[in-house]
Amino acid sequence: MNRQDQVNQSCYTANRVASTYLRSNLQVPEVLIYVKYGGEILGSRVLDIGCGAGRTAVFLSRWAGEYTAIDYADRMVELCKRRCPGIDCSVGDVRDMSRFDDDEFDAVFFSNNGLDSLVHEDRVLGLREMNRVLKPGGLFVFSTHNRDFVGAHRTPEFSFSLDPSVTLRRFVRYWRCQRNRRRNRRFQRDEAGYAIINDPAHNYRLVTYYISVQGQIVQLGEHGFELVEAYDLNGDALDTSTDNTTSSWIWYVARKV
Ligand SMILES: C[S@@+](CC[C@H](N)C(=O)[O-])C[C@H]1O[C@@H](n2cnc3c(N)ncnc32)[C@H](O)[C@@H]1O
């Protein structure tokens, strides 16, 4: 395991972090994608990678004919199983899914930017594995951080409030962010096809992969997928012939060629 991997995996395994994923509802682009491709999901074999605490499992496990969920953080798997008793959910890593056969699934989901925890070489391994386990023509749905988003590079901020208890809480959070950033900013880098950024997620505890829309489309093509469509944070379909600067995350729908 490389150092960046250790940083991200230990973040997702932490109790405090894992339980934040119990709260979240579906995001607007996800709702649109689930509705639009619901006919394909219904009754089919679905693999939900990086299932977290079961936010997507709640929906996908009910629609799929056969639902399988994996996450490399054992704490997430525990929470997911507690939230959706009886589902097939276990510890597993996208980089090595040798327990699954070639062409086993009709649809693969890697939601909420889970793929972005990996270094570039491991992202490539993950894309290859997801392609392998998908049937030809199968659906691949995921989101990723947008390198061209204007607010991609942020540093910890602090502001006062008239309420001293709020100011104190904000200060503690600011202090935590600064401490984590001091530890993790050394992983940041700008490469030709992508960037690694220590962003505000989980108080700067994560080191995250960012890629442009054009870069992601090329990367999909290099690993046996073709883009169907992409959405921004508001759920608007993107013009994929150009890069986007306004949406922090982009949701992609692709198919195995
Ligand atoms: C941002 S969380 C999203 C969780 C969940 N999908 C959701 O939408 O609420 C990303 C998840 O991906 C998982 N993850 C990251 N890298 C992974 C990998 N290589 N294999 C499997 N799971 C991974 C993390 O443990 C974490 O639960």
The ligand as an SDF file (V2000), in Angstrom:
LIG
                    3D

 27 29  0  0  0  0  0  0  0  0999 V2000
  -16.7650    9.2160   -0.6790 C   0  0  0  0  0  0  0  0  0  0  0  0
  -17.0980    7.6320   -0.0640 S   0  0  0  0  0  0  0  0  0  0  0  0
  -18.6470    7.2710   -0.7930 C   0  0  0  0  0  0  0  0  0  0  0  0
  -19.4010    6.1710   -0.1230 C   0  0  0  0  0  0  0  0  0  0  0  0
  -20.7030    5.7630   -0.8170 C   0  0  0  0  0  0  0  0  0  0  0  0
  -20.4590    5.2890   -2.1660 N   0  0  0  0  0  0  0  0  0  0  0  0
  -21.6440    6.9270   -0.8600 C   0  0  0  0  0  0  0  0  0  0  0  0
  -21.9110    7.3970   -1.9660 O   0  0  0  0  0  0  0  0  0  0  0  0
  -22.1240    7.3700    0.1770 O   0  0  0  0  0  0  0  0  0  0  0  0
  -16.0130    6.6480   -1.0390 C   0  0  0  0  0  0  0  0  0  0  0  0
  -16.0370    5.1880   -0.6560 C   0  0  0  0  0  0  0  0  0  0  0  0
  -15.1940    4.4680   -1.5450 O   0  0  0  0  0  0  0  0  0  0  0  0
  -14.4820    3.5090   -0.7920 C   0  0  0  0  0  0  0  0  0  0  0  0
  -13.2840    3.1760   -1.5690 N   0  0  0  0  0  0  0  0  0  0  0  0
  -12.2620    4.0000   -1.8810 C   0  0  0  0  0  0  0  0  0  0  0  0
  -11.3320    3.3460   -2.5820 N   0  0  0  0  0  0  0  0  0  0  0  0
  -11.7640    2.0770   -2.7110 C   0  0  0  0  0  0  0  0  0  0  0  0
  -11.2390    0.9230   -3.3440 C   0  0  0  0  0  0  0  0  0  0  0  0
  -10.0250    0.9400   -3.9000 N   0  0  0  0  0  0  0  0  0  0  0  0
  -11.9710   -0.2000   -3.3450 N   0  0  0  0  0  0  0  0  0  0  0  0
  -13.1760   -0.2400   -2.7250 C   0  0  0  0  0  0  0  0  0  0  0  0
  -13.7090    0.8180   -2.0800 N   0  0  0  0  0  0  0  0  0  0  0  0
  -13.0250    1.9640   -2.0850 C   0  0  0  0  0  0  0  0  0  0  0  0
  -14.2250    4.1990    0.5390 C   0  0  0  0  0  0  0  0  0  0  0  0
  -13.9290    3.3080    1.5870 O   0  0  0  0  0  0  0  0  0  0  0  0
  -15.5360    4.9340    0.7530 C   0  0  0  0  0  0  0  0  0  0  0  0
  -16.4650    4.1580    1.4460 O   0  0  0  0  0  0  0  0  0  0  0  0
  1  2  1  0
  2  3  1  0
  2 10  1  0
  3  4  1  0
  4  5  1  0
  5  6  1  0
  5  7  1  0
  7  8  2  0
  7  9  1  0
 10 11  1  0
 11 12  1  0
 11 26  1  0
 12 13  1  0
 13 14  1  0
 13 24  1  0
 14 15  1  0
 14 23  1  0
 15 16  2  0
 16 17  1  0
 17 18  1  0
 17 23  2  0
 18 19  1  0
 18 20  2  0
 20 21  1  0
 21 22  2  0
 22 23  1  0
 24 25  1  0
 24 26  1  0
 26 27  1  0
M  CHG  2   2   1   9  -1
M  END
$$$$
